Amino acid sequence: MSNKKYNRTEQSQEDEKNTLWGGRFTEATDTFVQRFTSSISFDYRLYQHDINGSIAHAMMLNKAGILTDKEKTEILTGLETIYHDIKDGNFKWSIELEDVHMNIEAALTSRIGDLGKKLHTGRSRNDQIATDFKLFIKDQIDLVVRLITELQRSIVNLAEQEAGTIMPGFTHLQAAQPISFGHHLMAWYEMLDRDYSRLIDCKKRANFSPLGSAALAGTTYNIDREYSAELLGFEAPTRNSLDSVSDRDFAIELASAVSLIMMHLSRFSEELILWSSSQFSFIEIPDRFCTGSSIMPQKKNPDVPELVRGKSGRVFGHLTSLLTLMKSQPLAYNKDNQEDKEPVFDLLDTVKDCLLAYSNMIPAIICNREEMEAAAIKGHTTATDLADYLVIKGIPFRDAHEIVGKAVGYAIEGKKDLSSLDLNELKRFSALISEDVFDIITVKGSVNARNHTGGTAISQVLLATKAARKNLDTRENK
């Protein structure tokens, strides 16, 4: 973290800290304990949401008659100046003041006097941090889904461009049946579409305001939680004060959804790494997304996909960390929950970078179409089509399967591909085979024969890209 963002004050602020919570204590906090328990080194990132929450709380206190109009105006003006100081890098964060909440509250009190102390009426740091964290996560979800949409659009554009590019589809990493590269890319689109919907659902469940739950049991003041929730853009206040301050399901659910995104990106990465290798040579990744070797001058390493693949483990670790953090906590709030911020901050930074990298890289991929089609031909990938052909001619599938297996064995022995056998050779295995077999036994014929929803036919791929583009346009115009 840069010094501009975080500076420990030269002069101790223990006096200010004691005015916030020190009345019960008879001795100063140990210096090591101050550093060990402080969260300001990372939760300063919540400053905008903390200030927004304080503004809404002040407006609610005014509506409830706890703050006068003049007091409300002074508090709001003070918070506004603090916000601009932080944004401009002119605010000094203090370890002695522990966290983002106490730093801002102390700054407010120093600027407007004891009136600043009235802001905390009817709330606790427990409901304050839960509110801040939810506001932060809601905003971050908006950013992540926007990046998912950008990546999906890049995928759709390339899929449309490569709808007729033939390649082998794989099972067990063995050539199985011919497909098109466009069809393969649209599988990636579908994976990301589920990721998008999961994040939208996650945001729905995070969209309830804990503010006003106070430490754990609510408050005796005549507050209006519905009003503060509305001001902050929440759907409604949470329903149980104990759950409100101790719940971190929304963070865990986010981590789970992001882990699935990273799992998908890691699978994309594995395929790009394989396809760009000299053993496959299906695609080329432009130089700007690769690096070389310090010792082997011929090397071109796909570092971006490799790093994305590696970073998936980092995000999975954060999910495990959050689950472990919460698994043994009794109700309500515990100091353990200070440890929820850094995993969430890092997993969000990571997934945003990875999505951005892919959005930039996908449109730049160069397809080696001849290599792809040649690989599809080599693997006897139309064997299933020949079996289906024989079934249509009246042969039971199991018998057809055996016949085609023998034909493949013959082709292998002759160092040929099944699709290159002539009619006389094919008739050796069944007299029912006729000239029309070549409509389906070629890789292009095989691909286009699957002309149904979700199938590999070029026309179906283009229908899928058209529907996807319409979906993305609708999403972005909401």
Residue, then its C-alpha position, 0 to 999 in steps of 0.5 A: m500500500s502506498n504511503k499516500k493512501y496510508n500514513r501513521t500519524e507522528q503524534s499519538q492519537e490515544d486521547e481521541k481513541n479513548t473518547l471513542w471507547g476507552g472509558r472502561f479501561t485503566e491502562a493504554t493498549d499495548t503498542f503491539v496489540q494496537r498494531f495487531t488488532s488494527s484493520i486500517s491498513f486494509d479497511y480504509r478501502l471502505y471509506q466511501h461506503d462508511i461515509n455514505g452510511s454515516i450520511a444516511h444515518a445522520m439523515m435518519l437521526n434528523k428525521a427521528g428528531i435526534l439531530t436538529d436540522k442545523e446539526k445534520t447540516e454540520i455533520l453532512t458538511g464535515l463528512e463531505t470534506i473528509y471524503h474529499d480529503i481522503k479521495d485527494g490523498n490528504f487524509k492521515w490514517s492512524i493505527e491508534l484509531e484502529d479502523v476506518h470508522m473510528n478514523i473518520e469519526a475522530a476526524l469529524t469530531s476534530r472538525i466540528g467539535d462534540l457534535g461529531k460524537k452524536l453521529h454514533t447515536g443508535r448504531s455500533r461499529n458492528d452494524q456499521i461494518a456490516t453495512d459498509f461491507k455490503l455496500f462495497i460488495k454490491d458495488q463490486i458485483d456491478l463492476v464484475v458483471r460488467l467485465i463478464t459482459e465485456l468478455q462474453r461480447s468478445i467471445v460472441n464476436l470471435a465465435e461468429q467469426e469462426a462459426g465454420t472453423i472445424m476442429p476436433g471436440f474432445t473427451h478424455l483429451q482424445a479427439a471425439q467428434p468434429i465441432s466448430f471453433g465457434h461452437h466451442l467458444m459459445a460453450w465458454y459463453e454459457m459458462l460465463d452466463r451462469d456466472y453472471s446470474r449467480l452474481i446477480d442472485c448474490k447481490k439480491r441476498a446482500n441487498f438488506s441493510p444491517l444499519g440500526s441493528a447496533a451492537l447485536a440487540g438493536t437500540t432504544y432510540n426511535i430510529d427508522r431503519e426503513y428510511s436509512a435502508e432506502l437512502l442507501g439503496f437497499e431493498a429493506p432492513t434486515r429482519n433480525s439484529l443478531d443475524s444482521v451483525s454476525d452474518r457474512d454469508f453474502a461475502i462467502e456467497l460472493a467468494s463462491a461465485v467468484s471461485l466458479i468464475m476463476m474455475h471457468l477462466s482456468r479451464f479456458s486457460e488450459e485450453l488456450i495453453l494447449w492449443s497454442s503449443s507446437q503440438f496442437s498449433f490451433i491458435e496463436i496468442p499475440d506477442r503482447f500477451c506472452t513472454g520469452s525465455s531467458i535461456m531458450p530464444q525460440k520460446k513464446n510462453p503464454d504467461v497470461p493464461e498461465l497466470v490466470r490458471g494459477k490465480s484460481g488457486r489463490v481465489f479458492g483459498h480465499l473461499t476456504s479462508l472465509l468458510t473457516l473463519m465463520k464455521s465456529q463463531p457463536l452469535a453475534y459479532n466477534k473480532d474474528n470477522q475483521e479477517d473477512k475483508e482482505p480475502v474479499f478485497d484480494l479475490l475481487d481484485t484478482v477476478k477483475d484483473c483476470l476478466l479484463a485480461y481475457s476481454n483484451m486477449i480473446p479478440a486478438i487470438i489468431c486461428n490456424r484453421e487448416e491445422m484445426e481441421a486437419a486435427a479433426i480429420k486425423g482422429h476418426t472423429t466421424a465414426t459416430d456419424l457412420a454408426d448413426y448412418l447404419v442405424i438409419k439404414g436399419i441396423p441395430f446400434r450395437d451392431a452398427h457400433e461393432i461394424v464401425g469399430k472394424a472399419v476404424g481398425y482397418a483405417i488405422e492399419g492402412k494408416k488412413d482416416l475413416s473419412s478418407l476411405d472410398l466407397n468400395e472400402l466401406k462396403r467391405f463392412s456393410a452392403l447397406i453403405s452407399e454414395d450418400v454416406f459421404d454427406i455425413i462422413t466428412v468432418k464438415g458434413s458431420v458438423n452440419a448434420r447436427n442441426h438442432t438447438g445447441g447443435t454444431a451446425i454452422s446455422q445453429v452456431l450463428l443462431a446462438t451468437k445472435a441470441a447471445r448478442k441480443n441478451l447482452d444488448t438487453r442487459e447493457n440497456k437496463 
